[in-house]
Amino acid sequence: MATIEELKAYGANTEAALSRLMGNETFYLALVPRIFEDKNFEVLSSAIAEGDLDKAFDAAHSLKGVLGNLELTPILQPMIEITELLRHRENVDYSPYLEEIFRQKEALEKIFEG
């Protein structure tokens, strides 16, 4: 089972997240792994591959909100960056952002596997 200390070591701003949840660590630790089930990660990836930047923006924006509320900074930061690029429908290579997002998601999942 993951701990607050492991999430801090990952880079999460657990103090800010816990302040939103009135200090309820158990609830926070139950909320974080729910993001692994969020279909928007796959929607984001497939929409970018298909060139559907509107759909990709919607998925990224949704994920940004969830990750922001949980203060999962290492995965939130590249999500913020890709969301802003998608907001303006920038014609850029989105793959470095996706790679970092999925790398950080995998690192976070490993914390909850142990």
C-alpha positions in Angstrom: 0.0 0.0 0.0 1.3 3.4 -0.9 2.1 6.0 1.7 2.1 9.8 1.8 5.9 9.7 2.1 6.2 7.7 -1.1 4.0 10.2 -2.9 6.1 13.1 -1.5 9.2 11.3 -2.8 7.5 11.0 -6.2 7.1 14.7 -6.1 3.4 15.1 -5.2 2.4 18.2 -3.3 0.7 16.1 -0.6 0.3 19.0 1.8 -1.8 21.0 -0.7 -3.8 17.9 -1.7 -4.5 17.0 1.9 -5.6 20.5 2.7 -8.4 20.1 0.1 -9.4 16.8 1.8 -9.3 18.2 5.4 -6.2 16.1 6.1 -7.8 12.8 5.3 -4.8 10.7 4.2 -6.8 7.5 3.8 -9.2 9.2 1.4 -6.3 10.8 -0.6 -4.6 7.4 -0.8 -7.8 5.9 -2.1 -8.4 8.7 -4.7 -5.0 8.7 -6.3 -5.1 5.1 -7.8 -8.4 5.9 -9.4 -6.7 7.9 -12.0 -5.2 4.7 -13.4 -8.7 3.7 -14.6 -9.3 7.1 -16.3 -10.0 6.4 -19.9 -8.9 10.0 -20.8 -5.3 8.9 -20.9 -6.0 6.6 -23.8 -8.4 9.1 -25.4 -5.7 11.7 -25.3 -3.2 9.4 -26.9 -5.5 8.1 -29.6 -7.0 11.5 -30.4 -3.6 12.9 -31.0 -2.6 10.0 -33.2 -5.8 10.6 -35.2 -5.2 14.3 -35.4 -8.4 15.1 -33.5 -7.0 18.0 -31.4 -10.4 19.0 -30.2 -11.0 15.6 -28.6 -7.4 15.5 -27.4 -7.9 18.9 -25.7 -11.0 17.8 -23.9 -9.3 14.7 -22.6 -6.1 16.6 -21.5 -8.2 19.3 -19.9 -10.2 16.8 -17.9 -7.0 15.0 -16.8 -5.3 18.3 -15.8 -8.2 19.0 -13.5 -8.0 15.7 -11.8 -4.2 15.6 -11.5 -4.3 19.2 -10.2 -6.7 18.5 -7.5 -4.6 15.6 -6.4 -1.4 17.7 -6.7 0.5 15.0 -8.6 3.1 17.5 -9.9 5.3 15.2 -11.9 2.5 14.1 -14.2 0.5 17.3 -13.8 3.3 19.5 -15.3 3.5 17.8 -18.7 -0.3 17.6 -18.7 -0.5 21.4 -18.2 1.9 21.9 -21.1 0.1 19.6 -23.5 -3.3 21.1 -22.5 -2.1 24.6 -23.4 -0.6 23.5 -26.7 -3.9 21.7 -27.5 -6.0 24.7 -26.4 -4.3 26.7 -29.2 -4.3 23.7 -31.6 -0.6 24.1 -32.0 1.0 22.1 -34.8 3.8 20.5 -32.8 5.1 17.1 -32.1 3.1 16.0 -29.0 4.9 12.7 -28.6 7.5 14.0 -26.0 4.7 15.3 -23.8 2.8 12.0 -24.1 5.9 10.0 -23.4 6.5 12.0 -20.2 2.9 11.7 -19.1 2.8 8.0 -19.5 6.3 7.6 -18.0 5.1 9.5 -14.9 1.8 7.6 -14.8 3.8 4.3 -14.8 6.1 5.6 -12.0 3.0 6.5 -10.0 1.4 3.1 -10.6 4.5 1.4 -9.3 4.1 3.2 -6.0 0.7 1.6 -5.6 1.7 -1.9 -6.7 4.1 -2.4 -3.8 
